[in-house]
Amino acid sequence: FPCPFRGCTQAPFRRQADCDRHFNMVHQDDSKKKQFRCDYKKCIRHAQPFYRQDHFRDHLRDFHKEDLLRRGVRDDAEWWEERAHRAIYDRWWRCNRCLVVRVQIDKYGYTCPGCNNNCEPARQTARE
């Protein structure tokens, strides 16, 4: 799948989805891109948004140590020990699908009010 942008020298993509992502990330104006801002006020990425949701998820998981599970990967006890206790013990969880909502357990339980996604059982168990 070749990039439809005239003059782009990027090699063709194997999947249409990859071509679409390339076009949107490289050739679209930043003002038209969906932005994901880190909600940790002291984080530098609070002012500098992510334009890809997967990069934002990685940032939350790796930099802030939130317990956002990877698809198809079973995380071991060491991984759980490295997670930020503020996320697990402050009675909230972040939806792994939409990422933009800190879901307060006492108000919404384990269903995201933004997209109706349910919190994964392993994450629920960590909070009990």
Phi, psi and chi 1 to 4 in degrees:
 res  aa     phi    psi   chi1   chi2   chi3   chi4
   1 PHE       -  107.2  -62.9   91.0      -      -
   2 PRO   -77.0  151.0   26.9  -32.7      -      -
   3 CYS   -67.0  131.9  176.4      -      -      -
   4 PRO   -78.0   -5.4   27.4  -33.5      -      -
   5 PHE   -76.4  123.2 -170.2   80.7      -      -
   6 ARG   -60.0  126.4  175.3  172.9  -92.9 -175.9
   7 GLY    89.8   -2.7      -      -      -      -
   8 CYS   -70.3  132.8 -177.9      -      -      -
   9 THR   -99.7    7.4   58.7      -      -      -
  10 GLN   -62.8  136.9  175.5   67.6   42.9      -
  11 ALA   -62.9  151.7      -      -      -      -
  12 PRO   -58.7  153.1  -23.5   33.4      -      -
  13 PHE   -98.8  153.1  -63.0   90.4      -      -
  14 ARG   -78.0  -28.8  -69.0 -179.8 -173.9 -144.6
  15 ARG  -122.5  144.2  -61.7 -180.0  -31.7  130.4
  16 GLN   -61.0  -37.9 -177.9   66.6   49.7      -
  17 ALA   -60.6  -38.7      -      -      -      -
  18 ASP   -67.6  -39.4  -65.6  -27.5      -      -
  19 CYS   -63.9  -44.5 -177.9      -      -      -
  20 ASP   -62.0  -43.8  -67.0  -16.6      -      -
  21 ARG   -62.6  -44.9 -177.4  179.6   62.4 -140.3
  22 HIS   -56.7  -50.0  160.6   79.7      -      -
  23 PHE   -58.6  -46.9 -178.6   82.2      -      -
  24 ASN   -66.9  -36.1  -69.5  -30.7      -      -
  25 MET   -83.0  -33.8  -68.4  -64.6  108.8      -
  26 VAL   -96.2  -39.9  174.7      -      -      -
  27 HIS  -104.5  -12.8  -57.1  -62.0      -      -
  28 GLN   -83.4  148.3  -74.1  -83.7   38.5      -
  29 ASP   -68.7  141.5 -174.9   69.3      -      -
  30 ASP   -56.0  -31.9  -75.8   -8.7      -      -
  31 SER   -67.4  -17.9   64.7      -      -      -
  32 LYS   -95.7   -8.9  -65.3 -179.0 -179.9  179.2
  33 LYS   -85.4  146.6  -62.7  175.5 -173.0  174.6
  34 LYS   -69.9  136.3 -174.3  170.0 -177.8  174.9
  35 GLN  -112.3  142.5  -63.5 -177.8    4.3      -
  36 PHE  -122.2  109.8  -60.2   91.2      -      -
  37 ARG  -100.2  136.2  -67.8 -173.1 -175.3  -82.7
  38 CYS   -67.1  133.1 -176.3      -      -      -
  39 ASP   -93.0    9.5   57.2    1.5      -      -
  40 TYR   -85.9  110.8  -70.0   91.2      -      -
  41 LYS   -56.9  -34.3  -55.8  -76.4 -172.2 -144.6
  42 LYS   -86.7   -2.4  -66.2 -178.7 -179.3  179.5
  43 CYS   -79.8  138.3 -179.6      -      -      -
  44 ILE   -61.2  -28.4 -168.0  168.4      -      -
  45 ARG   -79.8    1.4  -64.4  -47.5  -63.6 -101.2
  46 HIS   -67.1  -34.8 -178.1   69.8      -      -
  47 ALA   -97.2  -21.5      -      -      -      -
  48 GLN  -112.1  100.7  -62.2  172.4  -21.6      -
  49 PRO   -71.4  160.3   28.8  -35.4      -      -
  50 PHE   -90.7  148.5  -69.2   90.2      -      -
  51 TYR  -108.4   -4.6  -66.4  105.8      -      -
  52 ARG  -123.8  130.8  -72.6 -176.7   45.6 -178.4
  53 GLN   -63.8  -36.3 -172.2  177.2   30.5      -
  54 ASP   -67.0  -33.8   58.0  -33.3      -      -
  55 HIS   -70.9  -36.4  -70.2  175.6      -      -
  56 PHE   -64.4  -43.1  179.6   44.3      -      -
  57 ARG   -61.2  -44.0 -179.9 -179.8  -70.3  109.7
  58 ASP   -61.8  -40.4  -68.4  -15.9      -      -
  59 HIS   -60.8  -47.8  169.3   77.8      -      -
  60 LEU   -63.4  -39.8  -66.8  168.9      -      -
  61 ARG   -72.8  -44.8 -178.3 -172.7  -60.6  122.4
  62 ASP   -90.6  -38.1  -60.6  -25.2      -      -
  63 PHE   -87.8  -45.7 -171.4   77.0      -      -
  64 HIS   -95.9   -3.1  -64.5  -64.6      -      -
  65 LYS    60.4   34.9  -57.8  -64.4 -175.5 -170.7
  66 GLU   -73.1  156.8  -71.9 -165.1   17.4      -
  67 ASP   -90.1   52.9   64.1  -32.1      -      -
  68 LEU   -86.8  114.9  -63.0  167.8      -      -
  69 LEU   -74.9  149.0  -57.9  175.8      -      -
  70 ARG   -87.8  142.9  -72.6 -179.8  169.1   87.0
  71 ARG   -65.0  130.1 -106.2 -176.4  -63.5  176.8
  72 GLY    74.7    5.1      -      -      -      -
  73 VAL  -115.8  128.3  176.2      -      -      -
  74 ARG   -95.0  114.0  -59.3 -161.3   77.8 -166.6
  75 ASP   -82.4  139.6  -63.8  -58.6      -      -
  76 ASP   -87.8  179.7   58.3   16.2      -      -
  77 ALA   -60.6  -37.0      -      -      -      -
  78 GLU   -62.4  -41.7 -178.6 -179.7  -18.8      -
  79 TRP   -60.4  -45.3 -175.0   85.8      -      -
  80 TRP   -63.9  -35.3  -78.9  100.7      -      -
  81 GLU   -66.6  -29.1  -76.6  -62.6  -44.0      -
  82 GLU   -80.9  -10.2  -67.0  174.0   -8.4      -
  83 ARG   -70.9  151.8  -61.3  -56.6   95.5 -166.9
  84 ALA   -69.3  125.7      -      -      -      -
  85 HIS   -68.2  -26.4  -66.9  -78.9      -      -
  86 ARG   -61.2  -34.2   70.1 -178.0  166.4  -87.8
  87 ALA   -74.7  -38.1      -      -      -      -
  88 ILE   -81.6  -37.7  -64.3  174.1      -      -
  89 TYR   -99.7   -6.8  -61.9  112.9      -      -
  90 ASP   -89.4   13.5  -75.7  -10.2      -      -
  91 ARG    66.1   38.6  -55.5  -60.6  -62.3  153.0
  92 TRP  -142.6  163.8   62.2  -89.5      -      -
  93 TRP  -143.5  154.7   61.9  -79.1      -      -
  94 ARG  -104.1  132.4 -172.5 -178.6  -56.1  -87.6
  95 CYS   -63.2  127.5  177.8      -      -      -
  96 ASN   -74.9  -16.2 -153.0    4.8      -      -
  97 ARG   -88.6  -56.5 -179.9 -177.9  -64.7  160.2
  98 CYS   -95.0  -20.8   67.3      -      -      -
  99 LEU    64.7  -15.9  -62.1  178.6      -      -
 100 VAL   -88.4   -7.3  -65.4      -      -      -
 101 VAL  -115.6  128.2  177.9      -      -      -
 102 ARG   -88.9  108.6  -75.7 -170.6 -172.9 -170.6
 103 VAL   -85.6  117.6 -178.6      -      -      -
 104 GLN   -77.8  119.6  -60.5  -59.8  -40.3      -
 105 ILE   -63.4  -41.2  -64.3  169.7      -      -
 106 ASP   -66.2  -21.0   58.8  -13.5      -      -
 107 LYS   -98.0  -41.6 -171.8  171.6 -176.5 -179.4
 108 TYR  -117.3   -6.5  -61.3  104.6      -      -
 109 GLY    67.8 -134.8      -      -      -      -
 110 TYR  -112.8   29.6  -68.9  105.7      -      -
 111 THR  -120.9  124.5  -58.5      -      -      -
 112 CYS   -67.0  126.1  176.0      -      -      -
 113 PRO   -72.5  -16.1   26.8  -33.2      -      -
 114 GLY   -82.1  -39.5      -      -      -      -
 115 CYS  -134.4    2.6   68.2      -      -      -
 116 ASN    65.7   17.2  -70.9  -35.7      -      -
 117 ASN   -74.0  144.0 -174.5   45.3      -      -
 118 ASN   -94.5  143.4  -68.8  -41.3      -      -
 119 CYS   -65.5  140.4 -176.8      -      -      -
 120 GLU   -64.0  143.8  -61.9   87.8  -19.3      -
 121 PRO   -54.7  -39.0  -27.2   34.6      -      -
 122 ALA   -64.0  -36.5      -      -      -      -
 123 ARG   -72.5  -35.1  -63.9  174.5   70.9 -159.2
 124 GLN   -64.5  -44.4  -69.2 -178.9   33.5      -
 125 THR   -60.8  -38.8  -59.9      -      -      -
 126 ALA   -63.6  -24.3      -      -      -      -
 127 ARG   -94.1   -7.2  -73.0  164.5  171.5   76.5
 128 GLU   -92.2      -  -65.9  174.0   -7.1      -
